[in-house]
Amino acid sequence: MDMNSSLLRRRNLLALAAAALPWPARSQAFPSRPLKIVVPNAAGGAADLTARIVAQKIAGPLGQNVVIENKPSAGGIVAGESVARAEPDGYTVLLISSGTAVSAALFKSLPFDTLRDFAPVSMLATFDLAIVVKEGGRFKTLGDLLSYARANPGKLNVGTPQIGTTQNLAAELFKSTAGIDVQVVPFNGTPPVITALRSGELDAAIDILGPLMPQITAHALRPLAVLGARRAQQLPDVPAARETGGALADFNVSSWNGLAVPARTAPEAIARVSREVQAALAQPEVKQRLLELNLVAQGSTPAQLREHLAADIKRWSDVIARAKIQRQ
């Protein structure tokens, strides 16, 4: 064997040996520098605090700091675009949510394709929606409200935050699924919804449970049901809407958030971050801290989150079309 053949054979053996090594050993170990989670919400809110709690817990196992960058904007578009255009190296992460799915369904045009330009990493948490009424009013149960709505078509009004929010679309979906003729009335945020409900301007409201809890605890508002698959941990005596049975037997709507990275990020990097996130969410301390924010820790595989995101986009697209909500 000549020298050139010997060198070629040696290079081939080295290449095969390198290919057999785990991904971090074949290249610079990931992560070798801090990670950044871009949050499409202002600092101090539930989304921001969720990201910070998880970032703190995964920093140690990853051996790198995980910093938070807040980029609030309508529909999360600014944050989404910045991450979609980032280097697909696993170091720039986007906090996505049910709002991400709503934006994909609601906006005619986005500077990114939600399913094509992002690679899901893991779910972080879910948070309940609830239908509430004024304490001391005519409705004591969800059955009472449904009976009244069916006997009085068009007379019941249900308040929500702005058109196109998860809460607003959940109300439209509840209305169509239950087969009731009610007016869904959008307000400029949760505080005015609560004010209108307490003053008697509204008959009922659908909103995220967290901001409603102080009013519920103070016995100013009465929760008739939560809209998710099961009862909320914070309100174990309040039924899920699906317990009513009939048309609502399969009703299941909740908000959620999770993490994603730019598409084309190495699967090994995605798997590493996903593994650490799921491990963090399994810790009792993290579960408790999220529960105090009225969130339920809920990790997932990247594939599970992709499936959930795609299903949410389709569901809200259908609701928007059925409710004749103008796409923006």
C-alpha beads as a LAMMPS data file, in Angstrom:
LAMMPS data file: protein, C-alpha beads

328 atoms
327 bonds

1 atom types
1 bond types

-500.0 500.0 xlo xhi
-500.0 500.0 ylo yhi
-500.0 500.0 zlo zhi

Masses

1 110.0

Atoms # bond

1 1 1 0.000 0.000 0.000
2 1 1 1.486 3.400 -1.018
3 1 1 1.668 6.375 1.316
4 1 1 -1.286 8.197 -0.296
5 1 1 -3.539 5.168 0.084
6 1 1 -2.471 4.785 3.709
7 1 1 -3.255 8.430 4.457
8 1 1 -6.644 8.182 2.745
9 1 1 -7.527 5.053 4.727
10 1 1 -6.518 6.772 7.964
11 1 1 -8.663 9.829 7.171
12 1 1 -11.655 7.602 6.442
13 1 1 -11.249 5.767 9.738
14 1 1 -11.011 9.055 11.642
15 1 1 -14.136 10.354 9.893
16 1 1 -16.046 7.209 10.790
17 1 1 -14.901 7.446 14.399
18 1 1 -15.949 11.093 14.602
19 1 1 -19.362 10.301 13.137
20 1 1 -19.903 7.700 15.868
21 1 1 -19.329 10.270 18.609
22 1 1 -22.233 12.149 20.245
23 1 1 -23.055 15.488 18.607
24 1 1 -21.318 17.718 21.209
25 1 1 -18.104 15.753 20.804
26 1 1 -18.127 16.207 17.022
27 1 1 -18.344 19.975 17.219
28 1 1 -18.033 22.678 19.790
29 1 1 -20.034 21.496 22.783
30 1 1 -23.499 23.029 23.036
31 1 1 -24.023 25.343 24.753
32 1 1 -20.710 27.130 24.862
33 1 1 -22.147 30.589 25.550
34 1 1 -25.294 32.114 27.115
35 1 1 -28.733 31.477 25.665
36 1 1 -31.346 34.186 25.123
37 1 1 -35.111 33.763 25.458
38 1 1 -37.026 36.440 23.567
39 1 1 -40.376 37.138 25.260
40 1 1 -43.075 38.917 23.205
41 1 1 -44.543 40.483 26.352
42 1 1 -43.560 43.198 28.786
43 1 1 -41.537 42.371 31.886
44 1 1 -43.481 41.368 34.980
45 1 1 -46.370 39.545 33.321
46 1 1 -47.112 35.834 33.551
47 1 1 -45.288 35.025 30.313
48 1 1 -42.192 36.945 31.378
49 1 1 -42.153 35.404 34.864
50 1 1 -42.618 31.906 33.453
51 1 1 -39.637 32.383 31.159
52 1 1 -37.509 33.725 34.032
53 1 1 -38.400 30.875 36.386
54 1 1 -37.518 28.258 33.765
55 1 1 -34.405 30.130 32.602
56 1 1 -33.069 30.180 36.154
57 1 1 -33.584 26.444 36.533
58 1 1 -32.033 25.324 33.239
59 1 1 -28.969 27.576 33.472
60 1 1 -27.188 25.245 35.914
61 1 1 -27.616 21.994 33.969
62 1 1 -26.716 23.755 30.711
63 1 1 -23.657 25.368 32.294
64 1 1 -24.534 28.758 30.812
65 1 1 -26.548 31.810 31.741
66 1 1 -29.983 32.118 30.149
67 1 1 -31.019 35.737 29.705
68 1 1 -34.457 37.201 28.968
69 1 1 -35.063 39.851 26.317
70 1 1 -38.520 41.448 26.271
71 1 1 -39.873 42.545 22.877
72 1 1 -43.574 43.354 23.387
73 1 1 -45.720 44.094 20.324
74 1 1 -49.158 43.370 18.929
75 1 1 -49.471 39.684 18.110
76 1 1 -45.888 39.007 19.211
77 1 1 -44.757 39.887 15.696
78 1 1 -41.574 41.818 16.590
79 1 1 -40.253 39.052 18.832
80 1 1 -41.218 36.365 16.334
81 1 1 -39.506 38.077 13.433
82 1 1 -36.290 38.639 15.413
83 1 1 -36.034 34.948 16.303
84 1 1 -37.081 33.706 12.863
85 1 1 -34.166 35.677 11.397
86 1 1 -31.664 34.665 14.096
87 1 1 -28.836 32.222 13.484
88 1 1 -30.268 28.691 13.849
89 1 1 -27.680 27.631 16.416
90 1 1 -29.881 27.011 19.458
91 1 1 -28.804 30.155 21.314
92 1 1 -31.839 32.309 20.468
93 1 1 -35.144 30.995 21.804
94 1 1 -38.678 32.370 21.421
95 1 1 -41.450 32.187 23.990
96 1 1 -44.498 31.102 21.982
97 1 1 -48.063 30.740 23.214
98 1 1 -51.669 30.232 22.250
99 1 1 -51.394 33.867 21.138
100 1 1 -48.826 32.754 18.553
101 1 1 -51.416 30.381 17.112
102 1 1 -54.071 33.110 17.158
103 1 1 -51.757 35.520 15.288
104 1 1 -51.089 32.887 12.621
105 1 1 -54.847 32.502 12.162
106 1 1 -55.813 36.174 12.475
107 1 1 -53.214 38.087 10.448
108 1 1 -53.371 37.974 6.660
109 1 1 -49.624 38.386 6.445
110 1 1 -46.792 37.864 8.921
111 1 1 -43.035 38.388 8.393
112 1 1 -42.592 34.674 9.145
113 1 1 -44.405 31.378 8.694
114 1 1 -45.275 30.120 12.174
115 1 1 -45.009 26.415 11.364
116 1 1 -42.225 26.586 8.794
117 1 1 -39.842 29.102 10.403
118 1 1 -39.821 27.811 13.993
119 1 1 -38.832 24.499 15.551
120 1 1 -40.761 23.801 18.779
121 1 1 -38.730 22.840 21.857
122 1 1 -41.128 22.191 24.747
123 1 1 -44.368 23.357 26.268
124 1 1 -43.886 25.331 29.498
125 1 1 -47.279 25.775 31.110
126 1 1 -51.008 25.898 30.601
127 1 1 -53.422 28.368 32.166
128 1 1 -57.155 28.107 32.500
129 1 1 -59.907 30.228 31.066
130 1 1 -63.095 30.643 33.079
131 1 1 -66.649 31.834 32.567
132 1 1 -67.664 34.095 35.452
133 1 1 -70.697 36.100 36.563
134 1 1 -71.365 38.675 39.256
135 1 1 -71.690 37.122 42.690
136 1 1 -75.282 37.259 43.914
137 1 1 -76.729 37.442 40.403
138 1 1 -79.325 35.253 38.712
139 1 1 -76.868 32.555 37.562
140 1 1 -75.598 30.087 40.145
141 1 1 -74.403 27.363 37.756
142 1 1 -73.376 27.034 34.142
143 1 1 -76.587 25.104 33.601
144 1 1 -78.563 28.160 34.743
145 1 1 -76.775 30.368 32.225
146 1 1 -77.211 27.911 29.351
147 1 1 -80.910 27.438 30.118
148 1 1 -81.474 31.196 30.148
149 1 1 -79.537 31.678 26.906
150 1 1 -81.576 28.997 25.123
151 1 1 -84.876 30.388 26.391
152 1 1 -83.890 33.986 25.539
153 1 1 -81.968 34.018 22.226
154 1 1 -79.848 37.106 21.700
155 1 1 -80.493 38.609 25.153
156 1 1 -77.388 37.381 27.000
157 1 1 -74.074 39.215 26.609
158 1 1 -70.630 37.805 27.401
159 1 1 -67.634 40.109 27.779
160 1 1 -64.042 39.363 26.785
161 1 1 -60.834 41.295 26.133
162 1 1 -60.139 42.549 22.596
163 1 1 -61.332 40.941 19.367
164 1 1 -58.902 38.239 18.283
165 1 1 -57.512 37.431 21.732
166 1 1 -57.565 33.833 22.904
167 1 1 -60.308 34.774 25.381
168 1 1 -62.434 36.407 22.690
169 1 1 -62.094 33.453 20.333
170 1 1 -62.758 31.025 23.199
171 1 1 -66.052 32.837 23.828
172 1 1 -66.980 32.523 20.158
173 1 1 -66.099 28.823 20.237
174 1 1 -68.101 28.307 23.456
175 1 1 -71.091 30.062 21.867
176 1 1 -71.056 27.945 18.717
177 1 1 -70.297 24.654 20.503
178 1 1 -73.062 25.144 23.074
179 1 1 -75.449 26.194 20.316
180 1 1 -76.549 29.389 22.048
181 1 1 -77.318 32.817 20.604
182 1 1 -75.427 35.311 22.798
183 1 1 -73.628 38.575 22.137
184 1 1 -69.851 38.413 22.584
185 1 1 -68.760 41.915 23.626
186 1 1 -65.043 42.810 23.383
187 1 1 -63.480 45.329 25.790
188 1 1 -60.071 46.965 25.885
189 1 1 -58.510 44.490 28.331
190 1 1 -59.473 42.573 31.463
191 1 1 -59.996 45.470 33.965
192 1 1 -62.873 47.035 31.986
193 1 1 -64.431 43.575 31.548
194 1 1 -64.438 43.124 35.324
195 1 1 -65.849 46.632 35.880
196 1 1 -68.671 46.055 33.384
197 1 1 -69.498 42.681 34.893
198 1 1 -69.623 43.982 38.451
199 1 1 -71.772 46.975 37.435
200 1 1 -74.324 44.776 35.692
201 1 1 -73.479 45.975 32.182
202 1 1 -72.447 42.398 31.339
203 1 1 -74.225 39.140 32.155
204 1 1 -71.069 37.013 32.064
205 1 1 -67.438 37.113 30.995
206 1 1 -64.794 34.737 29.693
207 1 1 -61.185 35.496 30.563
208 1 1 -57.964 33.948 31.783
209 1 1 -58.420 32.682 35.324
210 1 1 -55.312 34.317 36.827
211 1 1 -56.428 37.958 36.594
212 1 1 -59.920 36.957 37.805
213 1 1 -58.763 35.139 40.942
214 1 1 -58.578 38.205 43.235
215 1 1 -62.186 39.034 42.330
216 1 1 -63.234 35.416 42.849
217 1 1 -61.418 35.201 46.199
218 1 1 -63.089 38.437 47.306
219 1 1 -66.497 36.954 46.359
220 1 1 -67.142 39.747 43.862
221 1 1 -67.259 37.315 40.923
222 1 1 -68.603 33.766 40.786
223 1 1 -66.884 31.209 38.536
224 1 1 -69.441 29.003 36.775
225 1 1 -66.913 26.778 35.005
226 1 1 -63.396 26.528 33.675
227 1 1 -63.014 25.771 29.993
228 1 1 -60.142 23.279 30.020
229 1 1 -60.106 19.502 30.101
230 1 1 -60.297 19.282 33.890
231 1 1 -60.996 21.342 36.996
232 1 1 -58.465 23.991 37.945
233 1 1 -56.210 23.198 40.893
234 1 1 -57.015 26.617 42.355
235 1 1 -60.782 25.991 42.159
236 1 1 -61.374 22.284 42.765
237 1 1 -65.090 22.818 43.479
238 1 1 -65.731 24.593 40.177
239 1 1 -66.634 22.206 37.335
240 1 1 -65.124 22.094 33.890
241 1 1 -67.623 23.154 31.221
242 1 1 -67.408 19.712 29.638
243 1 1 -68.942 18.203 32.798
244 1 1 -72.216 19.752 31.639
245 1 1 -72.264 17.088 28.932
246 1 1 -74.247 17.288 25.724
247 1 1 -72.707 19.558 23.088
248 1 1 -70.001 20.637 25.550
249 1 1 -68.902 17.097 26.473
250 1 1 -65.642 17.427 24.508
251 1 1 -65.087 21.143 25.068
252 1 1 -61.475 21.891 25.966
253 1 1 -59.869 25.310 25.643
254 1 1 -56.938 26.629 27.642
255 1 1 -54.096 29.039 27.055
256 1 1 -50.492 27.843 27.033
257 1 1 -46.939 28.917 26.447
258 1 1 -43.794 27.154 25.307
259 1 1 -40.408 27.580 23.661
260 1 1 -39.264 27.426 20.044
261 1 1 -36.051 28.096 18.124
262 1 1 -35.365 29.057 14.511
263 1 1 -36.016 26.331 11.983
264 1 1 -32.915 24.412 10.850
265 1 1 -31.513 24.434 14.401
266 1 1 -29.618 21.181 14.996
267 1 1 -31.945 18.490 16.393
268 1 1 -29.351 17.697 19.042
269 1 1 -29.429 21.271 20.359
270 1 1 -33.242 21.234 20.423
271 1 1 -33.249 17.902 22.245
272 1 1 -30.755 19.164 24.846
273 1 1 -32.762 22.289 25.693
274 1 1 -36.042 20.358 25.647
275 1 1 -34.653 17.762 28.039
276 1 1 -33.492 20.387 30.536
277 1 1 -36.768 22.316 30.321
278 1 1 -38.834 19.194 30.968
279 1 1 -36.602 18.290 33.914
280 1 1 -37.002 21.791 35.374
281 1 1 -40.791 21.705 35.021
282 1 1 -40.910 18.398 36.884
283 1 1 -39.366 19.975 39.997
284 1 1 -41.894 20.572 42.825
285 1 1 -40.489 24.044 43.480
286 1 1 -41.042 25.104 39.877
287 1 1 -44.549 23.624 39.827
288 1 1 -45.414 25.558 42.977
289 1 1 -43.987 28.853 41.731
290 1 1 -45.953 28.563 38.504
291 1 1 -49.112 27.572 40.365
292 1 1 -48.787 30.773 42.396
293 1 1 -49.024 32.570 39.029
294 1 1 -52.131 30.478 38.245
295 1 1 -50.148 28.417 35.748
296 1 1 -49.807 24.640 35.561
297 1 1 -46.320 23.372 34.667
298 1 1 -46.601 21.286 31.512
299 1 1 -43.570 20.112 29.564
300 1 1 -43.665 18.281 26.244
301 1 1 -41.505 16.834 23.526
302 1 1 -40.775 19.029 20.480
303 1 1 -43.091 16.834 18.383
304 1 1 -45.951 17.165 20.864
305 1 1 -45.642 20.952 20.895
306 1 1 -45.569 21.103 17.085
307 1 1 -48.751 19.032 16.922
308 1 1 -50.422 21.226 19.561
309 1 1 -49.429 24.455 17.778
310 1 1 -50.682 23.215 14.396
311 1 1 -53.984 22.063 15.903
312 1 1 -54.474 25.429 17.631
313 1 1 -53.831 27.359 14.409
314 1 1 -56.438 25.269 12.600
315 1 1 -58.969 25.561 15.422
316 1 1 -58.699 29.350 15.686
317 1 1 -58.739 29.743 11.897
318 1 1 -62.052 27.882 11.856
319 1 1 -63.453 29.980 14.726
320 1 1 -62.417 33.244 13.020
321 1 1 -64.090 32.158 9.765
322 1 1 -67.274 30.974 11.506
323 1 1 -67.575 34.136 13.629
324 1 1 -66.854 36.293 10.557
325 1 1 -64.049 38.100 12.361
326 1 1 -62.164 40.250 9.874
327 1 1 -58.571 39.108 9.432
328 1 1 -56.042 41.859 10.055

Bonds

1 1 1 2
2 1 2 3
3 1 3 4
4 1 4 5
5 1 5 6
6 1 6 7
7 1 7 8
8 1 8 9
9 1 9 10
10 1 10 11
11 1 11 12
12 1 12 13
13 1 13 14
14 1 14 15
15 1 15 16
16 1 16 17
17 1 17 18
18 1 18 19
19 1 19 20
20 1 20 21
21 1 21 22
22 1 22 23
23 1 23 24
24 1 24 25
25 1 25 26
26 1 26 27
27 1 27 28
28 1 28 29
29 1 29 30
30 1 30 31
31 1 31 32
32 1 32 33
33 1 33 34
34 1 34 35
35 1 35 36
36 1 36 37
37 1 37 38
38 1 38 39
39 1 39 40
40 1 40 41
41 1 41 42
42 1 42 43
43 1 43 44
44 1 44 45
45 1 45 46
46 1 46 47
47 1 47 48
48 1 48 49
49 1 49 50
50 1 50 51
51 1 51 52
52 1 52 53
53 1 53 54
54 1 54 55
55 1 55 56
56 1 56 57
57 1 57 58
58 1 58 59
59 1 59 60
60 1 60 61
61 1 61 62
62 1 62 63
63 1 63 64
64 1 64 65
65 1 65 66
66 1 66 67
67 1 67 68
68 1 68 69
69 1 69 70
70 1 70 71
71 1 71 72
72 1 72 73
73 1 73 74
74 1 74 75
75 1 75 76
76 1 76 77
77 1 77 78
78 1 78 79
79 1 79 80
80 1 80 81
81 1 81 82
82 1 82 83
83 1 83 84
84 1 84 85
85 1 85 86
86 1 86 87
87 1 87 88
88 1 88 89
89 1 89 90
90 1 90 91
91 1 91 92
92 1 92 93
93 1 93 94
94 1 94 95
95 1 95 96
96 1 96 97
97 1 97 98
98 1 98 99
99 1 99 100
100 1 100 101
101 1 101 102
102 1 102 103
103 1 103 104
104 1 104 105
105 1 105 106
106 1 106 107
107 1 107 108
108 1 108 109
109 1 109 110
110 1 110 111
111 1 111 112
112 1 112 113
113 1 113 114
114 1 114 115
115 1 115 116
116 1 116 117
117 1 117 118
118 1 118 119
119 1 119 120
120 1 120 121
121 1 121 122
122 1 122 123
123 1 123 124
124 1 124 125
125 1 125 126
126 1 126 127
127 1 127 128
128 1 128 129
129 1 129 130
130 1 130 131
131 1 131 132
132 1 132 133
133 1 133 134
134 1 134 135
135 1 135 136
136 1 136 137
137 1 137 138
138 1 138 139
139 1 139 140
140 1 140 141
141 1 141 142
142 1 142 143
143 1 143 144
144 1 144 145
145 1 145 146
146 1 146 147
147 1 147 148
148 1 148 149
149 1 149 150
150 1 150 151
151 1 151 152
152 1 152 153
153 1 153 154
154 1 154 155
155 1 155 156
156 1 156 157
157 1 157 158
158 1 158 159
159 1 159 160
160 1 160 161
161 1 161 162
162 1 162 163
163 1 163 164
164 1 164 165
165 1 165 166
166 1 166 167
167 1 167 168
168 1 168 169
169 1 169 170
170 1 170 171
171 1 171 172
172 1 172 173
173 1 173 174
174 1 174 175
175 1 175 176
176 1 176 177
177 1 177 178
178 1 178 179
179 1 179 180
180 1 180 181
181 1 181 182
182 1 182 183
183 1 183 184
184 1 184 185
185 1 185 186
186 1 186 187
187 1 187 188
188 1 188 189
189 1 189 190
190 1 190 191
191 1 191 192
192 1 192 193
193 1 193 194
194 1 194 195
195 1 195 196
196 1 196 197
197 1 197 198
198 1 198 199
199 1 199 200
200 1 200 201
201 1 201 202
202 1 202 203
203 1 203 204
204 1 204 205
205 1 205 206
206 1 206 207
207 1 207 208
208 1 208 209
209 1 209 210
210 1 210 211
211 1 211 212
212 1 212 213
213 1 213 214
214 1 214 215
215 1 215 216
216 1 216 217
217 1 217 218
218 1 218 219
219 1 219 220
220 1 220 221
221 1 221 222
222 1 222 223
223 1 223 224
224 1 224 225
225 1 225 226
226 1 226 227
227 1 227 228
228 1 228 229
229 1 229 230
230 1 230 231
231 1 231 232
232 1 232 233
233 1 233 234
234 1 234 235
235 1 235 236
236 1 236 237
237 1 237 238
238 1 238 239
239 1 239 240
240 1 240 241
241 1 241 242
242 1 242 243
243 1 243 244
244 1 244 245
245 1 245 246
246 1 246 247
247 1 247 248
248 1 248 249
249 1 249 250
250 1 250 251
251 1 251 252
252 1 252 253
253 1 253 254
254 1 254 255
255 1 255 256
256 1 256 257
257 1 257 258
258 1 258 259
259 1 259 260
260 1 260 261
261 1 261 262
262 1 262 263
263 1 263 264
264 1 264 265
265 1 265 266
266 1 266 267
267 1 267 268
268 1 268 269
269 1 269 270
270 1 270 271
271 1 271 272
272 1 272 273
273 1 273 274
274 1 274 275
275 1 275 276
276 1 276 277
277 1 277 278
278 1 278 279
279 1 279 280
280 1 280 281
281 1 281 282
282 1 282 283
283 1 283 284
284 1 284 285
285 1 285 286
286 1 286 287
287 1 287 288
288 1 288 289
289 1 289 290
290 1 290 291
291 1 291 292
292 1 292 293
293 1 293 294
294 1 294 295
295 1 295 296
296 1 296 297
297 1 297 298
298 1 298 299
299 1 299 300
300 1 300 301
301 1 301 302
302 1 302 303
303 1 303 304
304 1 304 305
305 1 305 306
306 1 306 307
307 1 307 308
308 1 308 309
309 1 309 310
310 1 310 311
311 1 311 312
312 1 312 313
313 1 313 314
314 1 314 315
315 1 315 316
316 1 316 317
317 1 317 318
318 1 318 319
319 1 319 320
320 1 320 321
321 1 321 322
322 1 322 323
323 1 323 324
324 1 324 325
325 1 325 326
326 1 326 327
327 1 327 328
